Amino acid sequence: MNKISGVGFLILIAVLAILGLYGCYYYFLVQGFSEANQQGLVGVRAGTFGDAFGTLNALFSALACCGVVATLLLQRRDLKQTHEKADRQQFESHFYSRLSLQQNIVDRLDLVNKESKQTVATGRDCLKQIYKSMSERCLGDTKRTDQKTKIDYWYDWVWVNFHSDLGLYFRSLYSLLKFLSESEYQDKAKLGVVIRSLLSDYELAIILYNCMSSREKISKNMQKSTHCLIIWISTY
């Protein structure tokens, strides 16, 4: 809207300037140099005044030129808006495609009992079971009194036992967030809220534990992904 009002304002100024110049010109023709009586010039002759109306052709030509310029500016604006809209639609389509892929990865997660070889949980419930396993062991740990040490120890246990599932989960989520954060999309917050809305409380807890963990075995990408997640979660 600001761009539209700006173009209209410039067009109005140009038209008013042209009309003002012609108004001043005709005022000059009608009034003449009455102050120059000593030189014999008072007003203008009727023929000269009539011939002056031929300059109206130039006036309309000037106005037509302003119209052409205004049309070009409006077409340029419309083309730019159309291009920006197409870019937004293409990016959003790509984003939701990657988001769907990430959710498919979550849905395909499965936990299998090593002894019975039976599937304990699938999909998002896997993350819930991982969180509960760590939470129960932390609460039952009486050997370690320091909370940070306890979390480090039992998250180390979680990573050793579930790193194949958690690694895939973190990498896919990190890739999605990196794609969004490095884009030139204007309304990133809106898409960030979409990602946040798909994270369960158990996922947020596991992400938090991963950020708090000081394990050196966790790759830098894993640490970057979880820290990136915390920033997005706290922001949106």
VEXLUMPA-886665 format. One record per residue (C-alpha): x, y, z; residue in one letter. Coordinates in steps of 0.5 Angstrom, whole numbers, always signed. Layout:
BEGIN
+-------+-------+-------+-----+
:     x :     y :     z : res :
+-------+-------+-------+-----+
:     X :     Y :     Z :   A :
...
+-------+-------+-------+-----+
***
This chain:
BEGIN
+-------+-------+-------+-----+
:     x :     y :     z : res :
+-------+-------+-------+-----+
:    +0 :    +0 :    +0 :   M :
:    +6 :    +5 :    +1 :   N :
:    +9 :    +3 :    -5 :   K :
:    +2 :    +5 :    -9 :   I :
:    +1 :   +11 :    -5 :   S :
:    +8 :   +13 :    -7 :   G :
:    +7 :   +12 :   -14 :   V :
:    +0 :   +16 :   -14 :   G :
:    +3 :   +22 :   -10 :   F :
:    +9 :   +22 :   -16 :   L :
:    +4 :   +22 :   -21 :   I :
:    +0 :   +28 :   -18 :   L :
:    +6 :   +32 :   -17 :   I :
:    +8 :   +31 :   -24 :   A :
:    +1 :   +33 :   -27 :   V :
:    +0 :   +39 :   -22 :   L :
:    +7 :   +42 :   -24 :   A :
:    +5 :   +41 :   -31 :   I :
:    -2 :   +45 :   -30 :   L :
:    +2 :   +50 :   -26 :   G :
:    +7 :   +52 :   -31 :   L :
:    +1 :   +53 :   -36 :   Y :
:    -3 :   +57 :   -32 :   G :
:    +3 :   +61 :   -30 :   C :
:    +4 :   +62 :   -38 :   Y :
:    -3 :   +64 :   -40 :   Y :
:    -3 :   +69 :   -34 :   Y :
:    +3 :   +72 :   -37 :   F :
:    -1 :   +72 :   -44 :   L :
:    -7 :   +75 :   -41 :   V :
:    -4 :   +80 :   -36 :   Q :
:    +2 :   +82 :   -41 :   G :
:    +7 :   +87 :   -38 :   F :
:    +3 :   +92 :   -36 :   S :
:    +9 :   +95 :   -32 :   E :
:   +12 :   +97 :   -39 :   A :
:    +8 :  +102 :   -41 :   N :
:   +14 :  +107 :   -43 :   Q :
:   +16 :  +101 :   -48 :   Q :
:    +9 :  +101 :   -51 :   G :
:    +7 :   +94 :   -49 :   L :
:    +0 :   +93 :   -45 :   V :
:    -3 :   +86 :   -45 :   G :
:    -2 :   +82 :   -52 :   V :
:    -5 :   +82 :   -58 :   R :
:   -11 :   +77 :   -60 :   A :
:    -8 :   +74 :   -65 :   G :
:    -2 :   +72 :   -61 :   T :
:    -7 :   +70 :   -55 :   F :
:   -10 :   +65 :   -60 :   G :
:    -4 :   +62 :   -63 :   D :
:    -2 :   +61 :   -55 :   A :
:    -8 :   +56 :   -55 :   F :
:    -4 :   +51 :   -60 :   G :
:    +1 :   +50 :   -54 :   T :
:    -5 :   +46 :   -51 :   L :
:    -2 :   +40 :   -56 :   N :
:    +4 :   +40 :   -52 :   A :
:    +0 :   +40 :   -45 :   L :
:    -4 :   +34 :   -47 :   F :
:    +3 :   +31 :   -50 :   S :
:    +6 :   +32 :   -43 :   A :
:    +0 :   +29 :   -39 :   L :
:    +0 :   +23 :   -44 :   A :
:    +7 :   +22 :   -43 :   C :
:    +6 :   +22 :   -35 :   C :
:    +0 :   +17 :   -36 :   G :
:    +5 :   +12 :   -40 :   V :
:   +10 :   +13 :   -35 :   V :
:    +5 :   +11 :   -29 :   A :
:    +3 :    +5 :   -33 :   T :
:   +10 :    +3 :   -34 :   L :
:   +11 :    +4 :   -26 :   L :
:    +5 :    +0 :   -24 :   L :
:    +6 :    -6 :   -29 :   Q :
:   +13 :    -6 :   -26 :   R :
:   +10 :    -6 :   -19 :   R :
:    +5 :   -12 :   -21 :   D :
:   +10 :   -16 :   -24 :   L :
:   +15 :   -15 :   -18 :   K :
:    +9 :   -17 :   -13 :   Q :
:    +7 :   -23 :   -18 :   T :
:   +14 :   -25 :   -18 :   H :
:   +15 :   -25 :   -10 :   E :
:    +8 :   -28 :    -9 :   K :
:   +11 :   -34 :   -14 :   A :
:   +17 :   -34 :   -10 :   D :
:   +13 :   -35 :    -3 :   R :
:    +9 :   -40 :    -6 :   Q :
:   +15 :   -44 :    -8 :   Q :
:   +18 :   -44 :    -2 :   F :
:   +12 :   -45 :    +2 :   E :
:   +11 :   -51 :    -2 :   S :
:   +18 :   -54 :    -1 :   H :
:   +18 :   -52 :    +7 :   F :
:   +12 :   -56 :    +8 :   Y :
:   +15 :   -62 :    +3 :   S :
:   +21 :   -62 :    +8 :   R :
:   +16 :   -62 :   +14 :   L :
:   +12 :   -68 :   +12 :   S :
:   +19 :   -72 :   +10 :   L :
:   +21 :   -70 :   +18 :   Q :
:   +14 :   -72 :   +20 :   Q :
:   +15 :   -79 :   +16 :   N :
:   +21 :   -80 :   +20 :   I :
:   +18 :   -79 :   +26 :   V :
:   +12 :   -84 :   +25 :   D :
:   +17 :   -89 :   +22 :   R :
:   +21 :   -89 :   +29 :   L :
:   +20 :   -96 :   +33 :   D :
:   +23 :   -99 :   +39 :   L :
:   +25 :  -106 :   +40 :   V :
:   +26 :  -110 :   +46 :   N :
:   +33 :  -113 :   +45 :   K :
:   +31 :  -119 :   +49 :   E :
:   +24 :  -121 :   +46 :   S :
:   +25 :  -118 :   +39 :   K :
:   +18 :  -115 :   +40 :   Q :
:   +16 :  -108 :   +38 :   T :
:   +15 :  -103 :   +45 :   V :
:   +13 :   -97 :   +41 :   A :
:   +13 :   -94 :   +34 :   T :
:   +12 :   -87 :   +32 :   G :
:   +12 :   -81 :   +37 :   R :
:   +11 :   -86 :   +42 :   D :
:   +18 :   -88 :   +42 :   C :
:   +20 :   -81 :   +44 :   L :
:   +15 :   -81 :   +50 :   K :
:   +18 :   -88 :   +52 :   Q :
:   +25 :   -85 :   +51 :   I :
:   +24 :   -80 :   +56 :   Y :
:   +20 :   -84 :   +61 :   K :
:   +26 :   -89 :   +61 :   S :
:   +31 :   -83 :   +63 :   M :
:   +26 :   -80 :   +68 :   S :
:   +25 :   -86 :   +72 :   E :
:   +32 :   -88 :   +72 :   R :
:   +34 :   -80 :   +74 :   C :
:   +29 :   -81 :   +80 :   L :
:   +31 :   -87 :   +82 :   G :
:   +38 :   -85 :   +82 :   D :
:   +41 :   -84 :   +89 :   T :
:   +48 :   -85 :   +88 :   K :
:   +49 :   -78 :   +85 :   R :
:   +46 :   -72 :   +88 :   T :
:   +48 :   -66 :   +83 :   D :
:   +43 :   -65 :   +78 :   Q :
:   +47 :   -64 :   +73 :   K :
:   +51 :   -70 :   +74 :   T :
:   +45 :   -74 :   +74 :   K :
:   +42 :   -71 :   +68 :   I :
:   +49 :   -72 :   +64 :   D :
:   +50 :   -79 :   +66 :   Y :
:   +43 :   -82 :   +65 :   W :
:   +43 :   -78 :   +58 :   Y :
:   +49 :   -81 :   +56 :   D :
:   +45 :   -88 :   +58 :   W :
:   +40 :   -86 :   +53 :   V :
:   +44 :   -84 :   +48 :   W :
:   +48 :   -90 :   +48 :   V :
:   +41 :   -94 :   +48 :   N :
:   +37 :   -90 :   +43 :   F :
:   +42 :   -86 :   +39 :   H :
:   +40 :   -89 :   +32 :   S :
:   +33 :   -86 :   +33 :   D :
:   +35 :   -80 :   +36 :   L :
:   +41 :   -78 :   +31 :   G :
:   +36 :   -79 :   +25 :   L :
:   +31 :   -75 :   +29 :   Y :
:   +35 :   -69 :   +31 :   F :
:   +39 :   -69 :   +24 :   R :
:   +32 :   -69 :   +20 :   S :
:   +29 :   -63 :   +25 :   L :
:   +36 :   -59 :   +25 :   Y :
:   +36 :   -60 :   +17 :   S :
:   +29 :   -57 :   +17 :   L :
:   +30 :   -51 :   +22 :   L :
:   +37 :   -49 :   +18 :   K :
:   +33 :   -49 :   +11 :   F :
:   +28 :   -44 :   +14 :   L :
:   +33 :   -40 :   +18 :   S :
:   +38 :   -39 :   +12 :   E :
:   +32 :   -37 :    +7 :   S :
:   +30 :   -30 :    +5 :   E :
:   +23 :   -32 :    +7 :   Y :
:   +20 :   -25 :   +10 :   Q :
:   +15 :   -29 :   +15 :   D :
:   +19 :   -34 :   +18 :   K :
:   +16 :   -33 :   +25 :   A :
:    +9 :   -36 :   +22 :   K :
:   +13 :   -43 :   +19 :   L :
:   +17 :   -43 :   +26 :   G :
:   +10 :   -43 :   +30 :   V :
:    +8 :   -49 :   +25 :   V :
:   +14 :   -53 :   +27 :   I :
:   +13 :   -52 :   +34 :   R :
:    +6 :   -54 :   +34 :   S :
:    +8 :   -61 :   +32 :   L :
:   +13 :   -62 :   +38 :   L :
:   +10 :   -66 :   +44 :   S :
:   +12 :   -64 :   +51 :   D :
:   +16 :   -71 :   +51 :   Y :
:   +20 :   -68 :   +45 :   E :
:   +22 :   -62 :   +48 :   L :
:   +24 :   -65 :   +54 :   A :
:   +29 :   -69 :   +50 :   I :
:   +31 :   -63 :   +47 :   I :
:   +33 :   -60 :   +53 :   L :
:   +36 :   -66 :   +56 :   Y :
:   +41 :   -66 :   +50 :   N :
:   +42 :   -59 :   +50 :   C :
:   +44 :   -59 :   +58 :   M :
:   +48 :   -65 :   +56 :   S :
:   +56 :   -65 :   +56 :   S :
:   +57 :   -71 :   +53 :   R :
:   +63 :   -71 :   +48 :   E :
:   +61 :   -76 :   +44 :   K :
:   +55 :   -72 :   +41 :   I :
:   +57 :   -69 :   +35 :   S :
:   +57 :   -62 :   +34 :   K :
:   +51 :   -62 :   +29 :   N :
:   +47 :   -65 :   +34 :   M :
:   +49 :   -60 :   +39 :   Q :
:   +48 :   -55 :   +34 :   K :
:   +41 :   -58 :   +32 :   S :
:   +39 :   -58 :   +39 :   T :
:   +41 :   -51 :   +41 :   H :
:   +38 :   -48 :   +35 :   C :
:   +31 :   -52 :   +37 :   L :
:   +31 :   -48 :   +44 :   I :
:   +32 :   -42 :   +41 :   I :
:   +26 :   -43 :   +36 :   W :
:   +22 :   -45 :   +42 :   I :
:   +24 :   -40 :   +46 :   S :
:   +22 :   -35 :   +41 :   T :
:   +16 :   -37 :   +38 :   Y :
+-------+-------+-------+-----+
***
